[in-house]
Amino acid sequence: MGRGKIEMAKIENVTSRQVTFSKRRAGLMKKAYELSVLCEAEIAVIVFSSTGKLFEFASSSMDQTLARYSKCLETSGNSADVVHEGLKEESADLKMKNKQILGKDLSGLGLKELQQLEQLLNEGLLSLKDKKEQLLKEQLEISREKEQKVSMENANLRRKYHDVPRKYSPIKHVPASLETDCQPDAENTDMMTALFLG
């Protein structure tokens, strides 16, 4: 049966911590030795205990390995500077090309470079027009879909309005024939006037 997984946290019990340190330190040194022998690697391990005691292992000489390590750090620092300079130059080159594309600094360009720049701009313009056309088509399609949706909603509202029963029927116009029958003729008007006056 295998051991359970150990939680990676500080061991609070001082005795247990010291025992674990001794066992694991010995295991670390053994693994370093095996790695140096099996893979012919130059290895140096330096360990300080919590009490400040030094433990070390070196496959050859500790001083020689540390000197090699320091030299490596200096070289990598120099190479980092070289990389940084290269990035600066590349950035400046890109800024110059960007200006040229915008037509701001064309003084250093010959005929061939100007023709290449013109071709590049034409290709970019065509690509831009294609993209613009695609976006316009998409917007038109969205507008058509919205229009159809609104049209369907209007049709549904009209149907609902016509299906609702009405409480009161709308006022109908009286036919002209009935209007003349109801209107008093001239004789009746005179007679009625006489009655009122009498």
C-alpha positions in Angstrom: 0.0 0.0 0.0 1.4 3.4 -1.0 1.8 6.4 1.2 -0.8 9.2 1.2 -0.1 12.5 -0.5 1.7 14.9 1.8 0.4 18.4 2.1 2.9 21.0 0.9 3.0 23.2 3.9 5.5 24.0 6.7 5.8 21.2 9.2 5.0 22.8 12.6 6.6 20.1 14.8 10.3 21.0 15.1 11.5 17.4 15.5 9.4 16.1 12.5 10.7 19.0 10.4 14.3 18.2 11.2 13.8 14.5 10.4 12.1 15.4 7.1 14.9 17.8 6.2 17.6 15.2 6.8 15.8 12.5 4.8 14.9 14.8 1.8 18.3 16.5 1.8 20.0 13.1 1.5 17.5 12.1 -1.3 18.2 15.4 -3.1 22.0 14.9 -3.0 21.6 11.2 -4.2 19.4 12.3 -7.1 22.0 15.0 -8.0 24.8 12.5 -8.0 22.8 10.0 -10.1 22.0 12.7 -12.6 25.6 13.8 -12.9 26.8 10.2 -13.5 24.0 9.0 -15.8 23.9 12.2 -18.0 27.4 13.5 -17.5 26.0 16.8 -16.3 27.9 19.3 -14.2 25.9 19.8 -11.1 26.2 21.9 -7.9 23.7 21.8 -5.1 23.8 24.3 -2.2 21.4 23.9 0.7 21.2 26.0 3.9 19.1 24.5 6.7 16.7 26.6 8.8 19.5 26.8 11.4 21.9 28.2 8.8 24.0 25.1 8.4 25.5 24.6 4.9 25.2 21.4 2.9 26.6 21.1 -0.6 27.2 18.7 -3.5 29.3 19.2 -6.6 29.9 16.8 -9.4 33.3 18.4 -10.1 34.5 21.5 -8.2 32.0 23.8 -6.5 34.2 26.9 -7.3 34.6 25.9 -10.9 30.8 25.3 -11.3 30.0 28.6 -9.6 32.5 30.5 -11.9 30.9 28.9 -14.9 27.4 29.9 -13.6 28.5 33.5 -13.1 30.0 33.7 -16.6 26.8 32.3 -18.0 24.8 35.0 -16.2 27.0 37.7 -17.7 26.7 36.3 -21.2 23.0 35.9 -20.9 22.9 39.6 -19.7 24.8 40.6 -22.8 22.6 38.5 -25.1 19.6 40.2 -23.5 21.1 43.6 -24.4 21.7 42.4 -28.0 18.1 41.1 -28.2 16.9 44.5 -26.7 18.9 46.4 -29.3 17.5 44.2 -32.1 14.0 44.8 -30.9 14.6 48.6 -30.8 15.9 48.5 -34.4 12.9 46.4 -35.5 10.5 48.8 -33.8 12.1 51.8 -35.5 12.0 50.0 -38.9 8.3 49.3 -38.4 7.6 52.9 -37.5 9.3 54.1 -40.6 7.3 51.6 -42.8 4.1 52.8 -41.1 5.0 56.4 -42.0 5.7 55.4 -45.5 2.4 53.6 -45.8 0.7 56.8 -44.6 2.6 58.7 -47.3 4.5 60.9 -44.7 8.1 60.0 -45.3 8.9 58.9 -48.8 12.2 60.7 -49.3 14.5 57.7 -48.9 12.5 55.4 -51.4 13.5 54.7 -54.9 11.2 53.9 -57.9 11.1 50.2 -57.1 10.2 50.7 -53.5 7.5 53.2 -54.4 6.0 50.8 -56.9 6.0 48.0 -54.2 4.4 50.4 -51.7 1.8 51.4 -54.3 1.0 47.7 -55.0 0.8 47.1 -51.2 -1.6 50.0 -50.8 -3.8 48.9 -53.7 -4.1 45.4 -52.2 -4.9 46.9 -48.9 -7.5 49.2 -50.5 -9.2 46.2 -52.2 -9.2 44.3 -49.0 -10.7 47.2 -47.2 -13.4 47.6 -49.9 -14.3 43.9 -49.7 -14.6 44.1 -45.9 -16.7 47.3 -46.2 -19.0 45.6 -48.8 -19.4 42.5 -46.6 -20.3 44.7 -43.6 -22.8 46.7 -45.6 -24.4 43.4 -46.9 -24.7 42.1 -43.3 -26.3 45.4 -42.1 -28.7 45.3 -45.1 -29.7 41.7 -44.2 -30.2 42.7 -40.6 -32.4 45.6 -41.7 -34.5 43.3 -44.0 -35.0 40.9 -41.1 -36.1 43.7 -38.8 -38.5 45.0 -41.5 -40.0 41.6 -42.0 -40.4 41.2 -38.2 -42.2 44.6 -37.9 -44.4 43.8 -40.9 -45.4 40.4 -39.4 -46.2 42.2 -36.0 -48.3 44.8 -37.9 -50.2 42.0 -39.7 -50.8 40.2 -36.4 -52.1 43.4 -34.7 -54.5 44.1 -37.7 -55.9 40.5 -37.4 -56.4 40.9 -33.7 -58.1 44.3 -34.1 -60.5 42.9 -36.7 -61.3 39.9 -34.6 -62.4 41.9 -31.5 -66.2 42.2 -31.4 -67.4 45.8 -31.2 -69.9 46.9 -28.5 -71.5 49.6 -30.6 -71.9 49.6 -34.3 -70.6 52.7 -36.0 -73.0 55.5 -37.0 -74.4 54.9 -40.4 -75.3 57.7 -42.8 -79.0 58.3 -43.4 -80.0 57.8 -47.0 -80.9 60.9 -49.0 -84.5 59.6 -49.5 -85.2 59.5 -45.8 -83.7 62.9 -45.3 -86.1 64.5 -47.7 -89.1 62.7 -46.1 -88.2 64.0 -42.7 -87.7 67.5 -43.9 -90.8 69.7 -43.7 -92.0 71.3 -47.0 -92.5 75.0 -47.5 -96.3 74.9 -46.7 -95.8 73.1 -43.4 -93.1 75.5 -42.5 -95.4 78.5 -43.1 -98.2 77.0 -41.1 -96.0 76.2 -38.2 -94.7 79.7 -38.3 -98.2 81.1 -38.2 -99.2 78.9 -35.3 -96.3 80.0 -33.3 -96.9 83.6 -34.1 -100.7 83.3 -33.5 
